[in-house]
Structure formats: structure tokens, C-alpha cells
Amino acid sequence: MTSVAQFSSHMNLLSCYVKSTRQERLIELLASYCGFCTVTRDAPVPVPPTDVLADPQQPPSMYTVNGCGDWVIIEVNSILKLHELGSILSSQLNTYFLQTIYCAVIEYAYLLLYHNGILIREIESKGYKTDPDINYGEPLLFEDQPAGQYFDLDTIADYCQHWGIDINNLFEQDTCVVLQDSRSQPVIRLDQEQEVFNLFYPLR
């Protein structure tokens, strides 16, 4: 198993991954889904997320797209579980869609997997628990979770590594494409423990 010591103790993930080399088609589908008219090309590669939309039910107001090998990486600024987007992109591109969310300050971990429009796997763990709050779908062939083991950043890293995704090195291209809502929305910082706790735990 990957050691969490390889990652920053304050690492956060708000990432989606689509197994495809059809990046332009993916951007078209994403623009149609979100309805944003502001699309910026050749934007700087983003830094790891430090803030997030304050409304946990609000869809992302920004999508940052960058290629990484056989995958297209989409960074977002919302903790919403993107079932609809996962179904659309995986069905339209006949491929896999993976979403990962991790918040270090409260040890929240989430993984969502769609294949060809069908939900395959969903795992959510809030806090240090050996039994995930959500554990949907049959274990994948490579899964190796001994009894009593946490679902955490290590586990997310292992899942991603199996598919050839290095969460420490997501962005292969020098620039990215940003789709952004022009309307301003309230955000909170991911290092503010009480605010983040209030953001995630009403979802229970």
C-alpha cells in the first residue's frame, strides 16, 4: 500500500478523472453540462485546492481541465457528488469516470466510479472509521482492504495508482482549460476545521 507519508498532511483532493484521449470532445460535453459561457484556454496549471464552495449542494462553479497520459483530469471547487456528470461523460465517451474527494482537516474520503454510464462503485468515509458510511458496489478485482482498515487518502492513492493515476503528479500539460461561472459565490477555506466540519457533516 502507498504510504500517506508520501503526501502532504494538509493535502486535499477535489478531482475527477476521465479515461480518454478525446480532450476536446470532453470539454464540449462539460461546457454543455455546466452551461458556462466563459472558457479560458492556455490558463496556468492550478495549485492544489485551498477553498471550496460554501454550499455543499452547489455544483462546481469552476472546472479545470488538463491531460495526463490516457486520462483527462478535471479539478473542481465543490464537494458535490457528481453522479450526473459521471454518468454523462462515461456514457458519451464509452469509458470510465472517477471522482475523488479528500479533506485532510476532518479526514473525509470519497470515491465514485462510473463505467459507460453505470454506477460501479461508491465509497465514502467520514472520520477515522473502519466501516465506510457508503460502500456501494462489488469490490473491484484489485481491491485489498483487510478487515479493520481505514478508507482514507492511502486507499484513494492506491485506487488511482491501479488505473495509472499519480495523485501527486496530476498535470502533464503546461497549461489547462478553465470553464468558469462568471457569478461570484461564497467559499470557505479547507484549512478552517470548524467551517469544514459544518460543510461536510450536514450531508449525513
C-alpha positions as CSV (number, residue, x, y, z in Angstrom):
1,M,0.0,0.0,0.0
2,T,1.1,3.6,-0.7
3,S,2.3,5.3,2.4
4,V,0.4,8.5,3.3
5,A,3.8,9.9,4.4
6,Q,4.4,10.5,0.6
7,F,1.6,13.1,0.7
8,S,1.3,16.4,2.5
9,S,-0.5,16.2,5.8
10,H,-2.7,19.0,4.5
11,M,-3.4,17.5,1.1
12,N,-6.9,18.0,-0.3
13,L,-8.4,16.4,-3.4
14,L,-11.3,17.7,-5.5
15,S,-10.6,15.8,-8.7
16,C,-12.3,13.9,-11.4
17,Y,-10.6,11.6,-13.9
18,V,-11.9,10.5,-17.3
19,K,-10.1,7.8,-19.2
20,S,-10.0,9.3,-22.6
21,T,-7.6,11.0,-25.1
22,R,-10.6,12.9,-26.6
23,Q,-10.0,16.0,-24.5
24,E,-11.7,18.5,-26.9
25,R,-14.9,16.3,-27.0
26,L,-14.8,16.1,-23.2
27,I,-14.6,19.9,-23.0
28,E,-17.6,20.2,-25.3
29,L,-19.6,17.8,-23.2
30,L,-18.5,19.6,-20.0
31,A,-19.5,23.0,-21.4
32,S,-22.9,21.7,-22.4
33,Y,-23.4,20.1,-18.9
34,C,-22.4,23.2,-16.8
35,G,-23.7,25.9,-19.2
36,F,-20.8,28.3,-18.6
37,C,-20.1,30.7,-21.4
38,T,-16.6,31.6,-20.0
39,V,-14.0,29.2,-21.3
40,T,-10.3,30.1,-20.9
41,R,-7.6,28.3,-22.8
42,D,-3.9,28.3,-22.0
43,A,-4.6,29.0,-18.4
44,P,-1.9,28.3,-15.8
45,V,-1.9,24.9,-14.2
46,P,-3.8,25.1,-10.9
47,V,-2.3,24.8,-7.4
48,P,-3.8,22.2,-5.0
49,P,-7.3,23.3,-3.8
50,T,-7.4,25.6,-0.8
51,D,-11.0,26.6,-0.8
52,V,-14.4,25.2,-1.8
53,L,-17.9,26.5,-2.4
54,A,-19.7,27.1,0.9
55,D,-22.9,25.3,-0.2
56,P,-22.3,21.6,-0.3
57,Q,-25.2,21.1,-2.7
58,Q,-23.9,23.6,-5.2
59,P,-22.4,22.2,-8.4
60,P,-18.9,23.4,-9.2
61,S,-18.5,27.0,-10.5
62,M,-15.2,26.1,-12.0
63,Y,-13.8,23.2,-13.9
64,T,-10.0,23.0,-14.7
65,V,-9.2,20.5,-17.4
66,N,-5.7,19.1,-18.1
67,G,-4.4,15.9,-19.8
68,C,-2.4,13.2,-18.0
69,G,-1.5,10.2,-20.2
70,D,-4.6,8.2,-21.0
71,W,-6.7,10.3,-18.6
72,V,-8.2,13.8,-18.6
73,I,-8.1,15.4,-15.2
74,I,-10.9,17.8,-14.1
75,E,-10.3,19.8,-10.9
76,V,-13.5,21.3,-9.4
77,N,-14.3,23.6,-6.5
78,S,-17.3,21.8,-5.0
79,I,-17.8,18.7,-2.7
80,L,-21.0,17.8,-4.6
81,K,-21.0,14.1,-5.6
82,L,-21.1,14.3,-9.4
83,H,-23.3,11.4,-10.3
84,E,-25.0,13.1,-13.2
85,L,-21.7,14.3,-14.7
86,G,-20.1,10.9,-14.2
87,S,-23.0,9.2,-16.0
88,I,-22.9,11.7,-18.9
89,L,-19.2,11.7,-19.6
90,S,-18.7,7.9,-19.1
91,S,-21.7,7.1,-21.4
92,Q,-20.9,9.6,-24.1
93,L,-17.2,8.7,-24.2
94,N,-17.7,5.0,-23.6
95,T,-15.3,5.0,-20.7
96,Y,-14.5,5.3,-17.0
97,F,-15.2,8.4,-14.8
98,L,-13.7,8.5,-11.4
99,Q,-14.3,11.2,-8.8
100,T,-12.2,11.6,-5.6
101,I,-12.7,14.0,-2.7
102,Y,-10.3,14.2,0.3
103,C,-10.2,16.8,3.0
104,A,-7.3,16.4,5.4
105,V,-8.6,18.5,8.3
106,I,-11.5,16.2,9.0
107,E,-10.2,13.0,7.3
108,Y,-13.1,12.9,4.8
109,A,-12.5,10.4,1.9
110,Y,-14.8,9.8,-1.1
111,L,-14.5,7.8,-4.3
112,L,-17.1,7.5,-7.1
113,L,-16.7,5.3,-10.2
114,Y,-18.9,5.1,-13.4
115,H,-18.4,3.0,-16.4
116,N,-20.3,3.5,-19.7
117,G,-23.0,5.5,-17.8
118,I,-23.4,2.9,-15.0
119,L,-22.5,3.4,-11.3
120,I,-19.9,0.8,-10.4
121,R,-18.5,1.8,-7.1
122,E,-19.1,4.5,-4.4
123,I,-17.2,4.7,-1.1
124,E,-17.5,7.4,1.5
125,S,-15.8,7.6,4.9
126,K,-16.3,10.5,7.3
127,G,-13.6,10.5,10.0
128,Y,-11.4,7.6,11.2
129,K,-13.7,4.7,10.6
130,T,-13.1,1.1,9.6
131,D,-16.6,0.8,8.2
132,P,-17.3,3.3,5.4
133,D,-20.5,5.4,5.6
134,I,-21.2,4.4,2.0
135,N,-19.9,1.2,0.4
136,Y,-21.8,0.6,-2.8
137,G,-21.0,-2.0,-5.4
138,E,-19.0,-5.1,-5.6
139,P,-15.3,-4.9,-4.7
140,L,-13.1,-4.4,-7.7
141,L,-10.7,-7.2,-8.6
142,F,-7.6,-5.3,-7.3
143,E,-9.2,-4.2,-4.0
144,D,-7.4,-5.4,-1.0
145,Q,-8.9,-3.9,2.1
146,P,-8.2,-6.1,5.2
147,A,-10.8,-6.0,8.0
148,G,-10.3,-3.1,10.3
149,Q,-8.5,-0.9,7.7
150,Y,-9.5,2.7,7.1
151,F,-10.7,4.1,3.8
152,D,-8.5,7.2,3.6
153,L,-6.0,9.1,1.4
154,D,-3.8,6.0,1.2
155,T,-6.7,4.0,-0.2
156,I,-7.6,6.6,-2.7
157,A,-4.0,6.8,-3.8
158,D,-3.9,3.0,-4.3
159,Y,-7.1,3.0,-6.3
160,C,-5.8,5.8,-8.6
161,Q,-2.4,4.2,-8.9
162,H,-4.1,1.0,-10.1
163,W,-5.5,3.0,-13.0
164,G,-2.2,4.7,-13.7
165,I,-3.0,8.0,-12.0
166,D,-0.5,9.6,-9.7
167,I,-2.3,12.0,-7.4
168,N,1.0,13.7,-6.6
169,N,1.5,14.5,-10.3
170,L,-1.8,15.1,-12.0
171,F,-1.0,17.7,-14.6
172,E,1.0,16.6,-17.6
173,Q,0.3,19.6,-19.9
174,D,1.9,23.0,-19.3
175,T,-1.4,24.8,-19.5
176,C,-5.1,23.9,-18.9
177,V,-8.6,24.8,-20.0
178,V,-10.8,26.5,-17.4
179,L,-14.6,26.6,-17.6
180,Q,-15.9,29.1,-15.0
181,D,-19.2,30.7,-13.9
182,S,-18.9,34.5,-14.1
183,R,-21.1,34.8,-11.0
184,S,-19.3,35.1,-7.6
185,Q,-20.2,32.5,-5.0
186,P,-19.3,32.2,-1.3
187,V,-16.3,29.9,-0.5
188,I,-14.7,28.6,2.6
189,R,-11.0,27.6,3.2
190,L,-10.3,23.9,3.5
191,D,-7.9,24.5,6.4
192,Q,-10.7,26.0,8.7
193,E,-11.6,23.0,10.7
194,Q,-15.0,24.1,12.2
195,E,-16.2,25.6,8.9
196,V,-15.2,22.5,7.0
197,F,-16.8,20.2,9.7
198,N,-20.1,22.1,9.2
199,L,-19.8,21.9,5.5
200,F,-19.4,18.1,5.3
201,Y,-21.4,16.8,8.2
202,P,-24.8,18.1,7.3
203,L,-24.5,15.7,4.4
204,R,-25.1,12.7,6.8
